[in-house]
Amino acid sequence: MQAMMGEEHEENSRSGSVQATGAAMATAALLAACGGGDTPPAAMLDGRAAVSKPELLEVQGSGARRSLAAPTPDQLMDWAERQFPHLFAPSASQRVADGLVYRFYSGTGNYLGVRDGQVLLLGPATGGQLVNAGQLADFVDALVPQDRVDNDEDAARFLHHAAFGASDTDIASVRQKGYAGWLEDQLNMPMGQSKWDWLVSQGYMTLTDRQFFFFNDLCQFPVWRDLMSAPDMVRQRWALALSELFVISVPSIGGSLNWPGFAGAHFWDTLAYHGFSNFRTLLEAVTLHPAMGAFLNTRGNQKEDPASGRVPDENYAREVMQLFTIGLHDLNLDGTPRLNANGQPTDSYGQSDVTNLARVFTGYDLDFRGLGSVGNSPVPPYYSIQDPRYLQRPMQFIAERHSTLEKRFLGVHIPAGTPGPEALRIALDTLFNHPNTGPFFARQMIQRLVASHPDPDYVARVAAKFNDNGAGVRGDLKAVLRAILLDKAARGPAGLYSRTFGKLREPIMRIANWARAFKVRSLASTWKFNVGNWDTEADLQQYPLAAPSVFNFFRPGYVPPSTEMATQGATAPEFQLVSESSVSAYINYLQNIVYQGAWIGNPAEAGFPRDNLGVTYMPDIVPDYSAEFALVGNTLLLVQRLNILLAGGQLSPATQDFIVNALRIDRIRADSPDEFKRIHVARAILFVMASAEYLIQK
């Protein structure tokens, strides 16, 4: 029952003997009129006079889960007795009269019944008024365990939230194990081969005249390999989400670090490894990583020097607060800003906090100790190249470069002379324990996985798990991930029918979705997936670990201007990538890749070819369309299959019909040549992946 009935019950409990006597008199009058429960009330037998109040049974009016039969009346009544014993006790025997299935509870004088699929209540709890609390079908979510996966569409939808989309195998696994069971298997799966080790295994640490130690995009290859095919898909999906919070840009650090591709690979490994541990552990690992040090200037950051006017660099101090932990404004648990007496948000930190915190991040630099060069480079002027293993080490602390001044920030005082590592511990503990960190992190991770503009209650539930995983542990990242993916907002049906729930699929996810659905493989085992060169004609406009700034590819607070979302102040971060040119570039790129996969030139070389001279191109990243080929000749079944694999069953019948009719122009048959079948299937995939209902993930 819901708030209204619960509140009425609590009020009656507090009201004393006068109201208790009144309730007893009302019950006696009702029983006299209804025969004391032996005979059902005439009003319930008729049902037409019932006042509709679906909220009485905590039903949100979103409809039942797809393909589930409505519960039986006895299932509904058994559930109500367990859930609300103060209203339906003692347990009553079930009776049937003229199509009404009902129970009368002598202890409270309430009737609960079902007639023609309507759930009816009558008694003191409703003030003697007959109430229609909804349809039996509305109670599926309450009665059936949320972990039950009832159809392929629901399994696919979950996989789009938790991983990179659906394949036949993954759908079957989710349906067999349930949401929580499948997720737990993923959370307990050991991390696969690291990106770093894969690069070494491919020979990329060996210097030749074609394999350059300064090649930025090396890290792209193992990242795409795992986005497209790694079994620990939840870990990799979570790492991608974390990489869009703890942002580095490998192209930006290429000028200050040797082996930037290795730096990016190890940074991703760090996110993947610590992403299933604790936020505090992850925060320290990110802070001291050489890639972050190069990107946000903690590498080589030194103490103040009055003689020269030098002051500590404030870049990381500012961004670790603004972007990684607490945000700009004080927050409530649900992620909404706290307001002052004038109704304005209050700042979470000021310039003094930045200046003082910057002193903490002085004295750190790359750790080359014990490492020599990997030999002479054949590419002048880089004759002696440092061993790249320094990138696997946290930055070292150099005491004489550290500011020994006192540090006051966010209400914390670190006395002058405090050793640098201790100052760092205090600073990171302060950020970790700040009341903003839970809701700030929770909202952004929900945005990355499930919904662009999450309901504050959803944020509050996830933030509460960040604050306490149920066992007194703060920052448990597995608990946070479970809370995001298994929450009723993500798994319930309401979002499927809501105009305000969901998110635009970011381009990386669209391609990973395609790859997973059709089991792509790398023929040359190089995974040289080139998504383009920021080409306005054919490109995704997004690369892993290559954001244009520390603010990622899109800001979490971005609201698309001049849209319905703008009138509501609804955030939709991924829309910051959308423009006329990006839309056409995506379609142009997509039509090539879904037809022929990705081709590469000179696969044995480290990078992509610098020119077209002497280059041999060959297919490398190729999909398996054999299951789709078997459906050629039955276009409707083909589109229905693509709807589940690619869109989680979210294409409307009208959109499916439109695609089916568009494909019939091919006049394809089951005995058509394979090349014609490939064109037909690729065209079907293109139509699905270009549709608005695919691009918006519910």
VOGU-3710 file (C-alpha; in Angstrom, 3 decimals, decimal comma):
1> mqammgeehe> 0,000/0,000/0,000  1,319/3,222/-0,265  2,079/6,425/1,330  -1,516/7,533/1,667  -2,628/4,367/3,434  0,605/4,112/5,379  0,230/7,686/6,596  -3,388/7,055/7,550  -2,354/3,978/9,507  0,391/5,891/11,326
11> ensrsgsvqa> -2,002/8,714/12,104  -4,540/6,256/13,529  -1,819/4,703/15,639  -1,046/8,086/17,190  -4,534/9,422/17,527  -5,588/7,793/20,799  -8,731/6,239/22,063  -11,202/8,769/20,621  -10,248/8,032/17,008  -9,889/4,337/17,770
21> tgaamataal> -13,453/4,321/19,040  -14,556/6,172/15,888  -12,818/3,623/13,673  -14,472/0,782/15,573  -17,882/2,367/15,081  -17,208/2,837/11,367  -16,113/-0,774/11,083  -19,221/-1,969/12,887  -21,416/0,063/10,548  -19,612/-1,311/7,519
31> laacgggdtp> -19,918/-4,870/8,736  -23,593/-4,379/9,404  -24,089/-3,159/5,865  -21,982/-5,896/4,315  -22,885/-8,894/6,359  -19,662/-9,094/8,357  -17,612/-10,505/5,524  -19,711/-13,585/4,853  -21,460/-11,716/2,092  -19,420/-9,431/-0,199
41> paamldgraa> -20,411/-5,759/-0,310  -22,706/-4,886/-3,172  -20,395/-2,065/-4,198  -17,538/-4,505/-4,770  -19,765/-6,803/-6,783  -20,733/-3,909/-9,020  -17,378/-2,137/-9,143  -18,604/0,683/-11,353  -18,669/3,201/-8,511  -15,042/2,644/-7,618
51> vskpellevq> -12,824/5,713/-7,376  -9,546/5,182/-9,252  -6,594/5,500/-6,886  -3,747/3,400/-8,316  -1,321/5,045/-5,912  -2,837/3,107/-3,029  -0,841/0,023/-3,929  2,395/1,795/-4,854  1,833/1,213/-8,574  3,363/3,950/-10,712
61> gsgarrslaa> 1,111/3,435/-13,710  3,992/2,429/-15,973  2,528/-0,895/-17,006  3,640/-4,420/-16,370  6,889/-5,912/-17,550  6,704/-7,145/-21,085  5,475/-10,705/-21,764  4,661/-11,516/-18,127  1,193/-12,795/-17,315  -0,706/-10,859/-14,681
71> ptpdqlmdwa> -0,526/-12,338/-11,179  -3,480/-14,310/-9,881  -5,807/-12,812/-7,253  -4,446/-15,115/-4,547  -0,853/-14,081/-5,401  -1,873/-10,437/-5,108  -3,627/-10,957/-1,786  -0,823/-13,055/-0,295  1,628/-10,304/-1,238  -0,590/-7,570/0,248
81> erqfphlfap> -0,854/-9,461/3,541  2,916/-9,797/3,779  3,588/-6,250/2,715  0,914/-4,473/4,782  -0,082/-6,612/7,771  -1,517/-3,560/9,545  -4,194/-3,389/6,842  -4,749/-7,029/5,955  -4,566/-9,116/9,104  -5,245/-11,596/10,390
91> sasqrvadgl> -4,925/-13,638/7,238  -8,341/-14,415/5,805  -9,685/-17,228/3,718  -10,416/-16,467/0,104  -13,998/-16,297/-1,147  -15,664/-16,042/-4,522  -19,024/-14,472/-5,313  -20,432/-13,487/-8,691  -17,032/-13,015/-10,321  -15,524/-11,223/-7,312
101> vyrfysgtgn> -12,559/-12,909/-5,657  -12,100/-11,312/-2,239  -10,877/-11,604/1,311  -12,310/-9,952/4,403  -9,989/-9,106/7,294  -11,957/-9,063/10,530  -9,138/-7,492/12,496  -9,206/-4,292/10,449  -12,564/-4,509/8,707  -10,950/-4,114/5,284
111> ylgvrdgqvl> -11,911/-5,927/2,108  -9,422/-6,695/-0,671  -10,790/-8,132/-3,880  -10,362/-8,571/-7,624  -13,125/-8,311/-10,200  -12,600/-8,242/-13,964  -8,881/-7,699/-13,402  -9,454/-4,641/-11,183  -7,983/-4,574/-7,674  -10,647/-3,229/-5,299
121> llgpatggql> -10,383/-2,058/-1,697  -13,104/-1,150/0,755  -13,074/-0,515/4,478  -11,899/1,855/7,182  -8,560/2,243/5,409  -10,365/3,883/2,486  -12,884/5,785/4,600  -15,630/3,409/3,527  -15,137/4,392/-0,114  -14,747/1,741/-2,802
131> vnagqladfv> -11,366/2,241/-4,442  -9,924/0,823/-7,657  -6,194/0,431/-6,936  -5,255/-0,622/-10,459  -5,124/-3,686/-12,672  -3,674/-7,018/-11,622  -1,100/-6,647/-14,394  0,200/-3,502/-12,716  1,540/-5,589/-9,825  3,984/-7,728/-11,768
141> dalvpqdrvd> 7,004/-5,732/-10,642  5,927/-5,965/-7,014  5,191/-9,691/-7,026  7,827/-11,076/-9,379  11,472/-10,830/-8,244  13,271/-8,031/-10,035  16,152/-10,351/-10,892  13,940/-12,489/-13,082  14,615/-11,831/-16,771  11,459/-12,543/-18,677
151> ndedaarflh> 12,434/-12,061/-22,315  15,303/-11,389/-24,689  14,451/-7,691/-24,910  14,914/-7,148/-21,165  18,170/-9,126/-21,178  19,457/-7,083/-24,121  18,469/-3,829/-22,444  20,440/-4,810/-19,348  23,486/-5,675/-21,473  23,339/-2,250/-23,120
161> haafgasdtd> 23,496/-0,657/-19,663  26,063/-2,985/-18,127  28,342/-3,720/-21,065  28,498/-2,986/-24,787  25,250/-4,384/-26,056  23,960/-7,844/-26,742  24,916/-11,048/-28,485  22,924/-14,268/-28,593  25,282/-15,878/-26,089  25,165/-12,969/-23,651
171> iasvrqkgya> 21,367/-12,751/-23,812  21,069/-16,455/-23,012  23,502/-16,100/-20,114  21,618/-13,181/-18,559  18,309/-15,007/-18,864  19,765/-18,106/-17,234  21,544/-16,379/-14,335  19,334/-13,337/-13,760  20,544/-9,761/-13,639  22,281/-9,976/-10,259
181> gwledqlnmp> 23,730/-13,429/-10,868  25,185/-12,484/-14,241  26,561/-9,228/-12,872  28,141/-10,974/-9,892  29,931/-13,393/-12,216  31,304/-10,416/-14,129  32,393/-8,600/-10,964  34,269/-11,701/-9,810  35,881/-12,365/-13,199  39,653/-11,797/-13,098
191> mgqskwdwlv> 41,054/-9,058/-15,264  42,239/-10,328/-18,634  45,531/-9,570/-20,320  46,504/-5,981/-19,635  46,724/-3,453/-22,430  50,390/-2,973/-21,567  51,205/-6,695/-21,808  49,351/-6,956/-25,098  51,443/-4,145/-26,598  54,621/-5,885/-25,432
201> sqgymtltdr> 53,418/-9,216/-26,837  52,863/-7,538/-30,215  56,451/-6,288/-30,293  55,617/-2,614/-29,908  58,415/-2,096/-27,379  60,973/-2,929/-30,074  62,260/0,083/-31,955  62,415/-0,106/-35,720  62,305/2,462/-38,448  58,514/1,958/-38,696
211> qffffndlcq> 57,532/1,416/-35,055  57,798/4,698/-33,268  58,037/5,017/-29,519  56,173/8,317/-29,752  53,196/6,863/-31,638  50,128/8,030/-29,713  47,494/5,660/-31,043  49,147/2,422/-29,914  46,857/2,289/-26,899  43,830/2,374/-29,190
221> fpvwrdlmsa> 44,490/-1,139/-30,466  44,214/-3,116/-27,189  41,424/-0,846/-25,946  39,316/-1,532/-29,035  40,193/-5,216/-28,789  38,662/-5,382/-25,321  35,719/-3,099/-26,036  34,825/-5,408/-28,907  35,661/-8,855/-27,591  36,973/-9,160/-24,003
231> pdmvrqrwal> 34,982/-11,530/-21,753  35,306/-9,154/-18,759  32,935/-6,778/-20,520  31,558/-5,080/-17,402  35,068/-4,238/-16,193  35,900/-2,712/-19,585  32,591/-0,831/-19,749  33,222/0,575/-16,279  36,771/1,518/-17,266  35,413/3,452/-20,250
241> alselfvisv> 33,006/5,298/-17,957  35,798/6,071/-15,489  38,048/7,268/-18,325  35,417/9,915/-19,060  35,567/11,164/-15,480  39,307/10,826/-14,763  40,215/12,249/-18,153  43,602/12,151/-19,805  44,261/12,763/-23,494  47,020/10,661/-24,988
251> psiggslnwp> 47,581/12,999/-27,963  48,123/15,844/-25,493  50,838/14,067/-23,521  52,748/12,878/-26,565  54,961/15,940/-26,453  56,013/15,452/-22,819  56,257/11,666/-22,417  58,139/9,068/-24,381  55,955/6,069/-25,243  52,619/7,922/-24,863
261> gfagahfwdt> 50,743/4,951/-26,309  52,104/2,799/-23,485  51,181/5,543/-21,008  47,585/5,473/-22,210  47,481/1,679/-22,137  48,680/1,541/-18,545  46,309/4,317/-17,489  43,391/2,266/-18,823  44,785/-0,788/-17,008  44,816/1,272/-13,822
271> layhgfsnfr> 41,158/2,223/-14,239  40,185/-1,358/-15,064  42,121/-2,858/-12,147  41,207/-0,375/-9,414  37,724/0,242/-10,798  36,470/-2,785/-8,885  38,204/-1,785/-5,646  37,615/1,391/-3,651  37,227/4,974/-4,854  39,930/6,146/-2,438
281> tlleavtlhp> 42,417/3,641/-3,848  41,506/4,587/-7,409  41,810/8,315/-6,654  45,375/7,913/-5,387  46,395/5,677/-8,292  45,060/8,239/-10,772  46,691/11,150/-8,936  50,162/9,609/-9,053  49,959/8,113/-12,526  52,576/9,475/-14,960
291> amgaflntrg> 49,933/10,051/-17,642  47,856/12,213/-15,300  51,026/13,920/-14,093  51,882/14,867/-17,661  48,331/15,872/-18,562  47,539/18,079/-15,547  51,041/19,239/-14,630  51,748/17,450/-11,348  54,791/15,954/-13,008  57,659/18,282/-12,094
301> nqkedpasgr> 55,413/20,609/-10,058  57,661/22,416/-7,590  57,329/24,446/-4,429  57,131/28,205/-4,404  60,272/30,272/-5,066  59,904/33,902/-3,959  63,109/34,916/-5,720  61,830/33,948/-9,152  58,156/34,424/-8,403  57,407/30,762/-9,053
311> vpdenyarev> 54,301/29,326/-7,389  52,969/25,745/-7,434  50,971/24,852/-10,517  47,259/24,811/-9,644  45,971/22,739/-12,531  45,526/19,399/-10,799  44,387/20,948/-7,526  41,535/22,658/-9,345  40,507/19,729/-11,518  40,685/17,071/-8,821
321> mqlftiglhd> 38,022/19,063/-6,981  35,953/20,409/-9,853  35,939/17,349/-12,108  36,989/14,269/-10,154  35,459/14,481/-6,675  33,271/17,302/-5,313  32,197/19,581/-8,159  31,605/23,312/-8,105  28,639/23,497/-5,727  27,594/21,966/-2,441
331> lnldgtprln> 25,260/19,042/-3,116  22,435/17,225/-1,446  22,578/13,447/-1,352  20,402/13,339/-4,480  22,884/15,413/-6,487  20,830/18,600/-6,498  22,634/21,780/-5,411  22,209/23,110/-1,911  20,773/26,603/-1,970  21,487/29,568/0,269
341> angqptdsyg> 18,939/31,955/1,745  18,707/33,719/-1,626  17,934/30,487/-3,454  21,375/30,341/-5,085  23,828/27,402/-5,131  26,721/27,628/-2,680  30,296/27,156/-3,868  32,017/24,001/-2,680  35,475/25,593/-2,792  37,199/28,900/-3,520
351> qsdvtnlarv> 40,473/30,178/-4,895  42,165/29,906/-1,505  41,338/26,186/-1,420  42,921/25,761/-4,866  46,074/27,678/-3,929  46,592/25,749/-0,706  45,768/22,341/-2,180  48,239/22,988/-5,025  51,050/22,934/-2,449  50,156/19,309/-1,669
361> ftgydldfrg> 50,831/18,262/-5,251  54,414/19,535/-5,365  57,536/17,376/-5,378  56,334/14,586/-7,688  58,064/13,493/-10,871  58,599/10,490/-13,130  60,455/7,553/-11,608  63,320/6,496/-13,888  65,345/4,884/-11,088  67,136/1,715/-12,150
371> lgsvgnspvp> 65,965/1,950/-15,742  68,204/2,572/-18,707  67,408/2,970/-22,369  65,981/0,338/-24,672  68,772/0,881/-27,164  69,553/3,366/-29,855  66,678/4,607/-31,918  67,123/4,552/-35,687  65,109/7,758/-35,872  67,240/10,871/-35,192
381> pyysiqdpry> 67,462/12,769/-32,952  66,080/10,169/-30,517  69,228/8,087/-30,184  68,683/6,863/-26,642  65,131/6,150/-25,546  64,186/5,648/-21,909  62,838/2,233/-20,931  59,027/2,678/-20,974  58,523/0,755/-17,743  58,750/4,023/-15,828
391> lqrpmqfiae> 55,161/4,539/-16,983  54,054/1,590/-14,858  55,354/3,254/-11,714  53,603/5,901/-9,615  55,414/9,223/-9,709  58,140/9,415/-7,093  58,236/11,994/-4,310  61,249/14,324/-4,163  61,237/16,012/-0,765  63,353/19,052/-1,639
401> rhstlekrfl> 60,849/20,093/-4,311  57,836/19,910/-2,008  56,245/22,958/-0,433  56,584/22,832/3,328  54,184/25,722/3,921  50,978/25,073/5,824  47,984/24,072/3,732  44,389/25,093/4,526  41,593/23,891/2,269  38,038/22,593/2,617
411> gvhipagtpg> 38,150/23,120/6,350  41,316/21,049/6,818  44,618/22,310/8,195  47,901/20,596/7,318  50,617/22,148/9,487  53,798/23,559/7,990  56,556/20,992/7,687  54,231/18,017/7,257  55,990/15,434/5,039  54,685/15,359/1,470
421> pealrialdt> 53,289/11,789/1,451  51,369/12,517/4,661  50,022/15,760/3,223  48,886/13,833/0,159  47,129/11,243/2,325  45,267/13,942/4,242  44,281/15,763/1,064  42,941/12,678/-0,697  41,160/11,500/2,450  39,505/14,913/2,668
431> lfnhpntgpf> 38,261/14,754/-0,898  37,163/11,139/-0,493  35,173/11,851/2,663  33,620/15,097/1,454  29,788/14,841/1,478  29,693/15,928/-2,184  31,801/13,053/-3,494  29,136/10,343/-3,273  26,375/12,184/-5,155  28,845/13,841/-7,555
441> farqmiqrlv> 30,313/10,499/-8,582  26,981/8,657/-8,518  25,223/11,046/-10,880  28,005/11,029/-13,448  28,296/7,239/-13,480  24,526/6,912/-13,919  24,849/9,333/-16,827  27,555/7,222/-18,405  25,678/3,920/-18,106  21,931/4,479/-17,917
451> ashpdpdyva> 20,372/7,945/-18,082  21,508/11,446/-19,043  19,210/13,216/-16,608  18,671/10,772/-13,751  15,891/11,259/-11,256  17,280/12,694/-7,986  15,878/9,730/-6,038  17,898/7,397/-8,264  21,025/9,446/-7,600  20,333/9,414/-3,860
461> rvaakfndng> 20,015/5,624/-3,771  23,328/5,160/-5,574  25,080/7,865/-3,530  23,900/6,159/-0,343  25,678/2,987/-1,495  28,836/5,018/-2,121  28,613/6,390/1,403  27,957/2,950/2,929  27,886/-0,334/1,041  25,742/-1,876/3,770
471> agvrgdlkav> 28,737/-3,144/5,712  30,074/0,236/6,824  32,492/0,649/3,883  32,625/3,934/2,002  33,618/4,113/-1,669  33,029/0,440/-2,552  32,954/0,706/-6,347  31,400/-2,720/-6,895  28,529/-1,706/-4,610  28,088/1,515/-6,579
481> lrailldkaa> 28,018/-0,351/-9,881  25,470/-2,853/-8,569  23,312/-0,015/-7,311  23,361/1,737/-10,703  22,611/-1,318/-12,830  20,096/-3,113/-10,609  18,115/-0,090/-9,461  14,401/-0,075/-10,216  14,907/3,047/-12,346  17,211/1,107/-14,677
491> rgpaglysrt> 15,441/-2,246/-14,648  11,821/-1,180/-14,334  9,599/-0,621/-17,363  8,818/3,035/-16,707  11,894/4,293/-18,561  10,874/2,481/-21,729  7,801/4,674/-22,070  9,211/7,907/-20,667  10,182/10,846/-22,872  12,706/11,993/-20,282
501> fgklrepimr> 14,528/8,730/-19,448  17,536/7,361/-21,312  20,638/8,671/-23,028  22,121/9,241/-26,450  24,514/6,404/-27,252  27,994/7,811/-27,546  29,788/6,887/-30,793  32,284/4,534/-29,129  29,388/2,551/-27,697  27,632/2,273/-31,060
511> ianwarafkv> 30,641/0,628/-32,664  31,302/-1,643/-29,680  27,604/-2,569/-29,802  27,917/-3,560/-33,476  31,114/-5,498/-32,785  29,655/-7,482/-29,894  26,404/-8,253/-31,686  28,218/-9,732/-34,681  31,250/-11,282/-32,956  33,924/-9,316/-34,801
521> rslastwkfn> 37,451/-10,661/-34,896  40,803/-9,343/-36,021  42,129/-11,498/-38,851  45,675/-10,229/-38,327  45,282/-10,159/-34,510  46,386/-6,520/-34,543  43,030/-4,878/-33,716  44,071/-1,788/-35,666  40,673/-0,242/-35,616  41,083/3,181/-37,169
531> vgnwdteadl> 38,019/5,285/-36,452  39,301/8,114/-38,588  41,198/11,362/-38,354  38,532/13,700/-37,005  37,274/13,723/-40,588  34,110/15,743/-41,042  33,027/13,465/-43,886  33,353/9,991/-42,344  34,272/9,666/-38,685  32,959/8,878/-35,196
541> qqyplaapsv> 34,268/12,091/-33,612  35,262/10,130/-30,501  38,288/8,007/-29,605  39,083/6,262/-26,288  41,564/8,230/-24,190  41,645/11,068/-26,701  39,244/13,684/-25,344  39,900/17,219/-26,605  40,168/18,595/-23,058  40,048/17,633/-19,383
551> fnffrpgyvp> 36,290/18,231/-19,607  35,962/15,040/-21,691  34,137/14,886/-25,025  31,040/16,276/-23,329  30,321/17,960/-20,018  28,000/16,252/-17,522  25,961/19,434/-17,164  25,486/20,067/-20,883  21,931/21,018/-21,888  21,243/21,091/-25,658
561> pstematqga> 20,178/24,657/-26,489  16,912/25,456/-28,251  15,406/22,041/-27,491  12,610/20,677/-25,351  15,338/19,501/-22,978  16,512/23,085/-22,584  13,048/24,248/-21,496  13,194/21,617/-18,750  16,838/22,177/-17,849  17,518/18,505/-18,611
571> tapefqlvse> 21,146/17,478/-19,017  22,077/15,418/-22,090  25,901/15,287/-22,220  26,401/13,237/-25,387  24,423/15,757/-27,420  27,439/18,040/-27,157  28,950/15,854/-29,912  25,948/16,292/-32,193  26,041/18,626/-35,170  25,035/18,430/-38,808
581> ssvsayinyl> 28,545/17,392/-39,779  28,929/14,796/-37,007  25,626/13,138/-37,923  26,546/12,798/-41,585  30,113/11,729/-40,719  28,735/8,948/-38,520  26,386/7,665/-41,228  29,121/7,765/-43,861  31,548/5,936/-41,605  28,955/3,407/-40,521
591> qnivyqgawi> 27,899/2,388/-44,021  31,467/1,400/-44,812  32,238/-0,534/-41,675  29,007/-2,538/-41,464  29,513/-3,702/-45,038  33,195/-4,594/-45,127  34,497/-4,222/-41,586  37,726/-2,310/-41,041  40,627/-2,518/-43,471  44,204/-1,788/-42,528
601> gnpaeagfpr> 47,430/-1,130/-44,365  50,675/-2,955/-43,601  49,391/-4,739/-40,487  52,868/-5,643/-39,228  53,801/-1,998/-38,644  53,234/-0,173/-35,399  50,997/2,572/-36,629  48,741/3,311/-39,517  50,564/4,035/-42,778  51,784/7,597/-43,092
611> dnlgvtympd> 51,265/7,644/-46,845  49,885/5,499/-49,620  53,233/4,483/-51,069  53,817/0,773/-51,034  50,894/0,117/-48,723  49,009/-3,154/-48,953  45,487/-2,911/-47,580  43,625/-5,901/-46,208  40,476/-6,563/-44,181  41,179/-7,010/-40,485
621> ivpdysaefa> 38,216/-6,243/-38,189  35,478/-8,405/-39,688  31,954/-9,252/-38,466  30,169/-12,607/-38,570  26,797/-12,232/-40,281  26,094/-15,952/-40,697  23,010/-15,894/-38,455  21,693/-12,907/-40,386  22,391/-14,547/-43,742  20,102/-17,391/-42,654
631> lvgntlllvq> 17,238/-14,891/-42,359  17,718/-13,323/-45,778  14,448/-13,785/-47,604  12,431/-13,088/-44,463  13,027/-9,386/-43,964  10,654/-9,039/-41,034  12,477/-11,689/-38,998  15,820/-10,099/-39,900  14,719/-6,680/-38,653  13,210/-8,177/-35,507
641> rlnillaggq> 16,508/-9,888/-34,752  18,485/-6,676/-35,284  15,999/-4,859/-33,077  16,878/-7,147/-30,150  20,643/-7,341/-30,709  21,259/-3,688/-31,487  18,397/-1,779/-29,882  17,335/-4,002/-27,002  13,881/-4,354/-28,548  13,266/-0,613/-28,437
651> lspatqdfiv> 12,384/-0,008/-32,083  8,690/0,754/-32,393  6,502/-1,342/-34,739  6,252/1,693/-37,022  10,040/2,005/-37,296  10,436/-1,715/-37,913  7,791/-1,584/-40,645  9,549/1,395/-42,219  12,868/-0,469/-42,336  11,241/-3,646/-43,650
661> nalridrira> 9,575/-1,737/-46,485  12,798/0,094/-47,314  14,705/-3,201/-47,531  12,213/-4,848/-49,854  13,616/-2,798/-52,698  16,579/-5,206/-52,659  14,320/-8,052/-53,845  16,672/-10,405/-52,040  15,991/-14,139/-51,777  17,299/-16,970/-49,636
671> dspdefkrih> 19,235/-18,359/-52,614  20,825/-15,035/-53,582  24,657/-14,903/-53,790  26,462/-14,202/-50,517  27,680/-10,829/-51,761  24,083/-9,708/-52,277  23,180/-11,041/-48,860  26,018/-9,060/-47,290  24,814/-5,861/-48,940  21,274/-6,544/-47,759
681> varailfvma> 22,263/-7,324/-44,160  24,639/-4,343/-43,985  21,888/-2,066/-45,255  19,508/-3,405/-42,589  22,096/-2,789/-39,861  22,724/0,712/-41,171  19,011/1,552/-41,095  18,680/0,301/-37,529  21,812/2,046/-36,233  20,851/5,304/-37,927
691> saeyliqk> 17,350/5,368/-36,442  16,506/7,725/-33,581  15,063/4,886/-31,516  18,392/3,075/-31,671  20,480/6,158/-30,984  18,523/6,867/-27,796  19,231/4,100/-25,313  16,409/3,517/-22,840
//
